[in-house]
Amino acid sequence: MESRSRLRSIGVVVGAVIVGAIGSGIWDRVLSPAIDGVMRFVADAYGSFSAGYRDAIYSQAADVALGLTSPLSMSLLVLVTVLLLGIYSASLIHLSGIFDLRANGPFAKINVLMLTLFTLAMGVISLLITSQSAAMDKTSVYSVRSMEIVRPYIGEEKYFLLRSEFFSVDSADSFYDFNGRLIKNAEDAGVQLPEYKPY
């Protein structure tokens, strides 16, 4: 009983801090840039090891631009689902008495280790999905805004060719080619594109 009331108190305090941070503007100045930095680091780090992860960022950015997917909302749904499943399974384990996490002996340590590893694995998977989704969203917004910025300077035919190339992107390399042409068009027109660093 004591642990439940302690957990409930911690949840109330964390919720109050988050709501207070959003209301006071700390979110815009501190939390949002920090979260963006973590997401960027995770996407860059894992993308350097997994070409498929990095390619998916660019190949699915066009789907985001068309509104076919909403990656951030999907990844948040995954994160919330994993969290709820973790809480539900922990409560089932505790209530059924299958595992007594307070017991002594080797089995108690194994049970705690299994729950900890499961929680860490789900956390890492959720972080990877959320980071990839944030990268897709940023890439999509950058690409669409940039094409619209150069549109008056390159004419409709080149604009639609550029747009077709964007929607044909299927890997990181094809996005880098597209982005190179986009930057060259902007330089020729003497216009500034939004700030963006490829993953």
KOLDO-622630 format. One record per atom (N, C-alpha, C): x, y, z. Coordinates in steps of 0.001 Angstrom, whole numbers, padded with zeros to 6 digits, always signed. Last residue first. Layout:
XYZ
...
***
This chain:
+020542+013901-041718
+020876+012868-040730
+021873+011910-041297
+021175+017372-042593
+020767+015987-042902
+021253+014995-041842
+020006+020193-041094
+021213+019381-041191
+020781+017946-041458
+018651+023325-041887
+018444+021880-041824
+019769+021172-041968
+016933+026360-042048
+018085+025649-041503
+017758+024160-041372
+015385+027160-045204
+015343+026936-043757
+016558+026158-043299
+017314+029087-047630
+016447+027981-047267
+016410+027834-045738
+017405+032191-049237
+017819+031421-048075
+016810+030311-047789
+018326+032967-052638
+017370+032908-051522
+017887+031978-050442
+019533+033122-055149
+019921+034063-054095
+018934+034103-052936
+019215+031353-057164
+018164+032364-057026
+018509+033404-055975
+021438+029760-056773
+021295+030457-058058
+020269+031585-057963
+020765+028767-054223
+021961+029616-054391
+021875+030403-055689
+018505+027243-054845
+018383+028364-053910
+019564+029318-054048
+019616+025323-056554
+018570+026221-057051
+018416+027451-056150
+021353+024088-054699
+021905+024788-055876
+020878+025758-056461
+019493+022966-052923
+020423+023994-052438
+021009+024781-053605
+018301+021106-054674
+017494+022125-053994
+018379+023281-053526
+020425+019465-055323
+019785+020248-056378
+018950+021396-055784
+020891+018388-052743
+021950+019122-053446
+021380+020005-054553
+018508+017043-052266
+018840+018208-051445
+019939+019049-052086
+018748+014943-054145
+017635+015893-054212
+017977+017176-053463
+021033+013673-053060
+021041+014194-054434
+019953+015262-054612
+020041+012955-050557
+021195+013865-050624
+021307+014468-052020
+018029+011158-051318
+017653+012429-050686
+018801+013417-050761
+019572+009100-052318
+018710+009818-053261
+018200+011122-052647
+020850+008340-049901
+021634+008859-051031
+020766+009622-052021
+018728+007373-048335
+019458+008565-047903
+020227+009182-049071
+015962+006453-050489
+017130+006164-049648
+017786+007482-049239
+013972+007241-052134
+013810+005925-051508
+014992+005535-050627
+012132+009816-053616
+013245+009488-052717
+012970+008143-052050
+010023+010705-055076
+010657+009463-055533
+011810+009031-054628
+009299+013113-054091
+008374+012014-053838
+008913+010671-054327
+011489+014588-055099
+011291+014441-053654
+010388+013245-053345
+010996+014471-057847
+012207+013848-057307
+012071+013616-055800
+008679+015972-057976
+008635+014564-058366
+009848+013821-057805
+009761+018449-057259
+008739+017818-056403
+008629+016319-056702
+011379+018905-059459
+011968+018826-058126
+011019+018109-057159
+009417+019038-061434
+010463+018014-061526
+011117+017791-060157
+008008+021262-060547
+007333+019963-060534
+008321+018809-060704
+010031+023206-060900
+009443+022979-059579
+008790+021600-059521
+010461+023188-063600
+011540+022724-062726
+011015+022417-061321
+007883+024210-064362
+008367+022918-064860
+009456+022352-063957
+007592+026732-063069
+006717+025612-062727
+007264+024250-063182
+010596+028412-061886
+009518+028144-062842
+008786+026852-062503
+012453+029285-060098
+012866+028232-061022
+011794+027901-062067
+011355+031225-058455
+012613+031536-059147
+013003+030504-060186
+009124+030261-057154
+008965+031416-058057
+010205+031708-058909
+010354+027968-055685
+009379+027824-056772
+009254+029052-057678
+011868+028172-053431
+012548+028333-054724
+011583+028338-055900
+009892+027811-051437
+010721+029023-051442
+011363+029248-052812
+008896+025273-051941
+008006+026424-052127
+008798+027740-052166
+011108+023742-051259
+010612+023714-052639
+009701+024903-052914
+011256+024356-048512
+012340+024751-049411
+011888+024761-050869
+008908+023177-047497
+009115+024633-047389
+010175+025114-048378
+009461+020467-048117
+008294+021139-048690
+008469+022661-048639
+011854+020010-046604
+011793+019781-048052
+010647+020559-048692
+011166+020620-043908
+012258+021320-044595
+012115+021217-046114
+009116+018728-043460
+008831+020171-043366
+009897+020973-044110
+010590+016321-043794
+009423+016626-044619
+009131+018125-044643
+012502+016497-041771
+012918+016377-043170
+011777+016757-044106
+010884+016542-039476
+011758+017687-039781
+012187+017674-041253
+009661+013975-039716
+008851+015195-039675
+009689+016417-040053
+011847+012258-039559
+010980+012257-040752
+010196+013561-040836
+012727+012867-036957
+013598+013145-038101
+012797+013185-039399
+010582+011905-035467
+010907+013331-035399
+011786+013737-036582
+010825+009180-036114
+009617+009918-036487
+009868+011425-036478
+013255+008546-034937
+013101+008411-036387
+011896+009211-036874
+012576+008993-032254
+013646+009786-032889
+013543+009728-034410
+010602+007038-031861
+010262+008455-031712
+011298+009337-032385
+012105+004692-032252
+010947+004985-033104
+010607+006469-033059
+014028+004936-030201
+014440+004826-031610
+013295+005186-032552
+012366+004964-027928
+013221+006124-028225
+013675+006106-029682
+011233+002408-028063
+010367+003591-028166
+011171+004832-028522
+013573+000887-027678
+012801+000757-028920
+011903+001976-029129
+014258+001722-025067
+015178+001963-026188
+014431+001891-027520
+011995+000815-023619
+012372+002229-023626
+013271+002577-024797
+012123-001914-024041
+010967-001172-024544
+011261+000326-024603
+014556-002425-022685
+014412-002735-024114
+013249-001960-024721
+013907-001636-020041
+014969-000939-020791
+014838-001175-022293
+011884-003512-019455
+011597-002078-019416
+012636-001289-020210
+013347-005907-019688
+012179-005672-020527
+011867-004179-020602
+015256-005524-017645
+015688-005644-019043
+014540-005388-020008
+013520-005465-015396
+014376-004316-015710
+014816-004351-017169
+012389-008013-015482
+011527-006835-015585
+012336-005597-015977
+014766-009545-015135
+013933-009690-016337
+013030-008475-016540
+015641-008688-012591
+016485-008476-013765
+015670-008562-015049
+013542-009617-011015
+013816-008180-011066
+014643-007857-012302
+013901-012370-011494
+012654-011705-011844
+012834-010194-011957
+016457-012809-010446
+016213-013047-011871
+014946-012324-012321
+015990-012263-007753
+016943-011422-008498
+016734-011581-010007
+014215-014305-007136
+013787-012914-006973
+014695-011989-007779
+015817-016564-007541
+014677-016317-008417
+014188-014876-008328
+017799-016513-005479
+018171-016271-006880
+016993-015949-007789
+016682-014705-002476
+017058-015873-003257
+017296-015536-004717
+013721-013153-001137
+015165-013379-001190
+015444-014565-002087
+011128-010997-002384
+011637-012255-001832
+013152-012325-001959
+010082-008872-003616
+010752-008589-002340
+011372-009846-001746
+008775-009789-005794
+009996-009028-006045
+010746-008707-004766
+007469-012663-006438
+007532-011790-005273
+008853-011046-005363
+005464-013637-009044
+006815-013251-008663
+006712-012375-007429
+002805-014266-008636
+003669-015171-009411
+005124-014905-009058
+000980-012680-007424
+001954-013337-006553
+002833-014321-007295
-000867-011164-008656
-001048-012609-008726
-000081-013356-007828
+000058-008545-008205
-001211-008980-007609
-001360-010502-007605
+002510-008468-009635
+002469-008161-008198
+001203-008727-007556
+001704-009110-012211
+002735-009919-011549
+002662-009718-010039
-000098-007035-012684
-000539-008435-012704
+000440-009334-011962
+001608-004814-012546
+000542-004951-011547
+000012-006380-011512
+003243-005325-014746
+003839-005250-013406
+002779-005412-012328
+001372-005192-016803
+002041-006469-016528
+002689-006461-015146
+000595-002456-016588
-000392-003527-016450
+000277-004852-016090
+003008-001133-017087
+002318-000932-015806
+001338-002071-015544
+003505-002080-019704
+004464-002303-018621
+003827-002175-017254
+001272-001111-021061
+001492-002551-020970
+002464-002896-019850
+001757+001662-020787
+000563+001057-020178
+000704-000453-020039
+004167+001869-022263
+004112+002273-020858
+002925+001618-020148
+003311+001049-024785
+004361+000295-024082
+004335+000614-022596
+001444+003100-025304
+001016+001703-025255
+002023+000849-024492
+003109+005359-025351
+002058+005261-024337
+001592+003821-024185
+004707+004670-027601
+005309+004927-026302
+004285+004778-025178
+002784+004492-029650
+003595+003323-029299
+004170+003481-027899
+001917+007157-029635
+000964+006096-029346
+001692+004818-028938
+004247+008388-030444
+003744+008666-029103
+002724+007614-028694
+004347+007407-033037
+005387+007005-032097
+004970+007298-030666
+002060+008626-034143
+002169+007168-034106
+003200+006726-033079
+002701+011327-033897
+001551+010823-033150
+001591+009304-033068
+004931+011393-035568
+005069+011716-034153
+003896+011186-033353
+003951+010614-038160
+004925+009809-037429
+005016+010130-035940
+001356+010182-039828
+001675+011193-038826
+002654+010555-037856
+000925+009697-043334
+001282+009214-042000
+001512+010404-041099
-000062+011203-045376
-000414+009786-045348
-000069+009145-044012
+000557+013786-045888
-000412+013541-044821
-000834+012090-044735
+002560+014341-047595
+001243+014114-048195
+000154+013885-047148
+004678+014454-045819
+004295+015672-046547
+002907+015548-047163
+004831+011775-045072
+004466+012775-044061
+003969+014037-044748
+005703+010707-047463
+004399+010286-046930
+003896+011271-045883
+008231+011863-047582
+007223+012254-048573
+005825+011859-048115
+009575+010497-045569
+009318+011933-045396
+008254+012426-046373
+010270+007932-046128
+008927+008152-045588
+008601+009621-045348
+012874+008137-047035
+011865+007555-047937
+010446+007794-047438
+014223+009250-044831
+014057+010011-046067
+012961+009454-046961
+014026+007281-042847
+013765+008688-042522
+013428+009451-043792
+014900+004983-044110
+013469+005119-043812
+013099+006557-043463
+017674+005328-044142
+016931+005391-045406
+015436+005607-045171
+018242+004915-041411
+018471+006233-042019
+017686+006378-043325
+017564+002204-041178
+016946+003194-040281
+017044+004590-040906
+019280+001089-043077
+017828+000958-043233
+017072+001978-042395
+021809+001516-042015
+021434+002224-043241
+019925+002178-043448
+022878+001823-038871
+021832+001143-039632
+021410+001975-040844
+024852+003421-037798
+025037+001974-037754
+024054+001236-038655
+023950+005975-038143
+025312+005696-038612
+025606+004194-038605
+021463+005879-036924
+021518+005956-038380
+022900+005674-038933
+022186+006039-034257
+021684+004761-034764
+021708+004731-036293
+023148+008758-034242
+023960+007636-033762
+023485+006317-034347
+021004+010290-035290
+022335+010314-035920
+023147+009077-035547
+018945+009648-033459
+018764+009378-034897
+020109+009361-035622
+020150+010517-031036
+019753+009109-031207
+019614+008773-032691
+020500+013276-031555
+021648+012427-031229
+021327+010954-031481
+017840+014091-031923
+018820+014243-033009
+020010+013311-032795
+016773+013599-029391
+016222+012897-030561
+017207+012945-031733
+018328+015388-027889
+018402+013953-027606
+017906+013160-028807
+017490+017828-029047
+018903+017434-029069
+019081+015940-028833
+014768+017845-028416
+015194+017825-029827
+016638+017361-029957
+015023+018040-025622
+014420+016833-026200
+014795+016712-027678
+016176+020609-025489
+016874+019453-024922
+016337+018156-025514
+014234+022256-026683
+015550+022095-027316
+016330+020890-026782
+012127+021728-024715
+011968+021388-026127
+013321+021278-026846
+013218+022705-022219
+012850+021306-022424
+012768+020913-023895
+013894+025540-022638
+014811+024534-022109
+014438+023113-022538
+012000+027195-023943
+013388+027637-023776
+014352+026527-023406
+009517+025922-024028
+010079+026495-025256
+011567+026782-025133
+009229+025137-021292
+009194+024144-022370
+009879+024680-023622
+009077+027438-019891
+010323+026677-019767
+010396+025634-020879
+006643+028631-019955
+007543+028915-021074
+008866+028181-020977
+004778+027952-018086
+005685+029055-017771
+006659+029384-018896
+003328+025755-019058
+002654+027036-018842
+003606+028198-018647
+005247+023751-019062
+004603+024149-020320
+003982+025536-020173
+005844+023602-016344
+006897+023951-017305
+006301+024417-018625
+003383+022799-015257
+003960+024099-014888
+005022+024557-015870
+003188+020258-016392
+002175+021272-016698
+002698+022668-016382
+005491+019097-015187
+005352+019182-016648
+004338+020260-017039
+004899+019302-012445
+006108+019945-012984
+005989+020124-014493
+002573+017748-012272
+002519+019174-011937
+003717+019927-012499
+003632+015216-012968
+002593+015849-013788
+002502+017344-013536
+005380+014834-010789
+005913+014898-012160
+004907+015571-013087
+003490+014764-008671
+004547+015784-008699
+005099+015945-010112
+001941+012524-009378
+001304+013843-009242
+002343+014945-009339
+003898+010502-009304
+003184+010796-010551
+002538+012170-010519
+004554+010547-006572
+005583+010879-007565
+004930+011258-008888
+002101+009699-005517
+002638+011022-005169
+003681+011469-006177
+001961+007102-006566
+000935+008075-006926
+001435+009504-006646
+004152+005974-005241
+004137+006047-006705
+003128+007083-007187
+003210+006131-002608
+004450+006813-002988
+004503+007010-004503
+000999+004505-002765
+000790+005923-002437
+002034+006729-002782
+002290+002075-003399
+001302+002659-004316
+001104+004139-004033
+003878+001625-001156
+004539+001848-002442
+003573+002469-003463
+001938+001180+000819
+002823+002334+000931
+003463+002661-000418
+000817-001190+000000
+000000+000000+000000
+000862+001256+000000
***
